[in-house]
Amino acid sequence: MRDKAAGYVKAEKKAGMAPFLIVLLVVLAAYWLYRQRTKPRASRQALKPPPTANVLIAIEQSKIESPHLEVLQSDAHGDAEATRRRASDEAENVIELQRSPLEKEEIGSDISNALNGVEAPASDQLHLVEPAFQTDPTFAISGESPFTDKQVGTETSQPDSHTVHSAESTANSSMTATVEITNNSRTVLAEAGSGEPELTTASSIHVFEEPNREPMEESAAQQFLKSSENEAGRPAQRYRPPTQKSPRTASTRTRSEEPNGKRSSESALDIFVHLTFDRSSFCTIGFLPKLAPELGEEVDAMSGKEAWRLLAQEDWYQDIQPEDMGDRLRYGIELRAMSADQRPVRWQLKGRDFCVLAGHPRASGYLSTPRLLLGRTDVVLCINEMASEVESVLAAAGCEGYTKIGESLGVPAGWVGFRGVLPTKALSLDSEVDQLYALKPAPDIEIDFEGGIRLRNSIWLAGYPPQIKLYGQTNSAGRILIDGKEAEGSAEGSLIADGYDQVGDHSVYCEGQSRSRTYSVEAPPDSWDRWTSYRFERASVCGPLVQLESKGVVSKPITIPMSNPVLVGSEPGQIFQCSARSVGRWRGFVPFDVVWALPAQPFTSDKRTARIIQFADKPIAPVNLETKRAVSWCNAILDASRKGLRIESDYSDSSVRWREYRNAARKLQRTRR
Amino acid sequence: MTPNELLMWLSARKKGSWPQFRGAVENLGLEDSSGEAGEDTSLPLHQRVRFGLERLGHVEFDTEECENGWRVVPPALALCQHDAVVTAVLCGARSLPLLKRIETSAGGMQIDQIPFPDCPDIIRIESANAQDLEELGRREGLLCQPDAPEALLSGLPPVSHVKKWPRQALPAGGKDWEVKQLIIERRNIKWRTVTPKEANAPDAEGLFRFSRFQTPEYFLREGRETIKLPGAIGKYLILFRYKRRVLRYNRQDRSLSVPALFRPPLLTERALILCSGMPPSLSVAYGRPRLTYRDIPEEVAGLTAEVLGQDLR
């Protein structure tokens, strides 16, 4: 009966749950329909652009630190030119995505409206300003964002096309927004660096969320390191030679520093190319990221999906040597890391087709440098395709006798090297931006300090002064003065003058071009403090210096034959058993002055060979101890005495002294009884 | 910069950080070869130079008064009594004026300046008695350590004293760790690769090496205890437990040799080097590299064996 009743109760419960099950099914069905709607979008996203794409895909890093926004404007021929506009001018086109992810539909419609509002030729640029770098999941204007690499451009068949820029910084955002835009045009989303277009579509404008797995859970640091801009591990820009302008007159603050002298979080630290030759002329090339002191001595940095542990040196981190060095040189490398206080740090070397390397006072081998210098022997690396062009420029610069090195000598694949490049003629630059700037030495004079032992900055150690070198068109240099005295050339090719290597401050002055540099020579210290590096129970150590800690240890070690390992002193209780060693003689420190060395087992020893050895002629000390050690002391002496062993000694009255010790031992033993 | 100039630079700076040292080594015109005999992992150049300076007693690294950095040792003469002569090896800070003063002041004593790869020149002075050398030291402001090898070895605890080493759990795992265990099988002693899980097993015992980024860490597992200790001490402790002898002393040419795998711990090796001033030479016998220390008095060999828990062969 009880079972039956229980069955009824269960049936009633099932009937009560039916509405809930129905509701659940409806919800699931609705969800399935929703998924069906979104799938085509996701699949469309994977499509590649049609081969007819004929308009520039804009790939450019936006200048966020500037109040101006740089935009690309497509002209009728599909070429792009950079124009500058104030952010306020773009207000109507800028869409601030400062909403939570839940409001995506509204955002979508906003963008739709905005783009529809563009409608017109009047506004042919659209800035989709996406989430800034911040921990807050809401979006902010990218003007505060430290990094922007991702840009969006539209591809269109119409001459008056709409260019869409996304100055995007998704590093720390919780949502990555992708925009589809069409106005009878094909749309291309291009990712900076990779240059791989991702999306073509038609018909309408949508904003939708990428299928982010755990967007809200990832930390700011993780997002920064894994951000799409860093996926390829390459900077967004390639190296551009400097524009030839009149000298700067205004602010001298570099772009990498904030007014307070701190490095701006948006700027990237330099990566140098480092080349060393071994004795067989085989070269090794690595990258030297500049030291970021706030990161500590070991930094885990990301370059794309590759992780590097950077180990600090004084000015930069230890070399890193990627396997695809040739590609990294050509297309650039970018490293990202986070400081302990969650400040993003970025290093970059922009991609280039050739590279000039020169000796550096604080590094072995050669480091990348902006330009060849007259009279300095440098190394030039260039891609294979440019080898002949580079050689012709080098010939024009008067470079002779350099050697060409290839892959067999360690040069990265696709590259060729020129070693021993010594330009002798200055070359003028072709245009405002000369692509071969780095290979064309300027006529300027440069005073350089090389070699010696540099203690810090411009201070050298006495006895190891710097070699003073002059580079550039030295015939126009006029007189060179060191501390006011005319300099002479030394056998090594450096400049010297009386007292140039003496302790004190020195200056080098080039009269012809009003160039000067100073250096100092400092005397070495003449005393060093004693200190302790290791502390043990028995001693403290510093280098070869040992301070024995035990009380009573005599400073002089004693050497005794292993046949007599029992050592006794003049005081009852002074007894020491030498450790067993498989050598003929024992040497070590004993905590008292040894008077006698006795065999370990006198009763079983051979009387013909065994003996008592006297080390010192020291009278017995009148101490009456009743310790265990005193008993051992007595026993050792009495046992040796009972056996009647010979005494080996350099002292004349050794027998008398031995009897004195034997009597004292007997007396002590009797007292104990 | 040469190693001699590096020592001058270190002496002028007196002490500094590890990055400063690494940066200075970058300036050395030395080759970054793959490694050094007797080391478990291939060593980068700056580590080779560091160990060279450390073993010779010129500079101490990451010790009590120079944590995470280096500090130069005050200039000192390390004396060692040989049969007929006493040798003094110049250790610690150097400067050009100091070297000139020593040369002038040495008088009739024989001074040798011996170049050695990756190390500053070895400067050795010989005299018939220790008093002359001690007097030279006093005149020129050099500290003197009589019987330096014996004094060093006498101050060291035997390898079997594991009390002072910290108890620390093994790293739990991770993709970057390379884990090896020191295996002694009959006549063979070698490192065998194991997984972090095997090393962490409750019944695992022995010496384990966890390496990451070319930096090895050594752990000894005995019973319930896991002790973190220097690798060389761990190896000799294992040899002591297994009663294996690896030290070989040749009384005729007064040389002490060990398999390169069993390079002695730093201060023990420093004591051996101070006997002659020369770092060990590497030789290969039956395909096995050995390190040989020269001019080792028998008493020092015996004392070394005692510290290392070994018997001389």
Interface residues (C-beta under 8 A of the other chain):
Chain A: D278 R279 T284 L291 E297 R309 L311 A312 Q313 E314 D315 W316 Q318 R362 A363 S364 I453 L455 L461 A462 G463 Y464 E522 P524 P525 D526 S527 W528 D529 R530 W531 T532 S533 Y534 R535 F536 E537 R538 A539 S540 V541 C542 G543 P544 L545 V546 L548 E549 S555 K556 P557 T559 S579 R581 S582 V583 G584 R585 W586 R587 G588 F589
Chain B: M1 E5 M8 W9 S11 A12 R13 K14 W18 P19 Q20 R22 G23 A24 E26 N27 L28 G29 E31 D32 P44 G57 H58 E60 T63 E64 E65 C66 N68 R71 V72 V73 P74 P75 A76 A78 V89 C91 G92 A93 S95 L96 P97 L98 G141 L143 Q145 P146 D147 A148 E150 A151 L152 S154 G155 L156 P157 F213 Y249 L267 R270 L274 P297 E298 E299 V300 A301 G302 L303 A305 E306 D311 L312
